[in-house]
Amino acid sequence: MTTPRFEAFLAKIYVDEEARTRFLSDARGEAVKAGLTEQEVDAVERIDRVGLDLMAKSLERKHHRRPSQ
């Protein structure tokens, strides 16, 4: 089970390029700064970085295809 804080952290690194860059430079440090538990910090350190990049690009494309409201 994940916490809302953990889910928010993941969402941010998927959609915020600057946050993702900081994360990729220092995954542990960024996760600790976000207040994640030790178990969550360990999990994000093992994140599939290729998958992270693919998901971020996919979300970016979807965002740009959305019609204006």
Secondary structure, DSSP 8 states (H G I E B T S, - for coil): ---HHHHHHHHHHHH-HHHHHHHHH-HHHHHHHTT--HHHHHHHHT--HHHHHHHHHHHHHHHHHS---
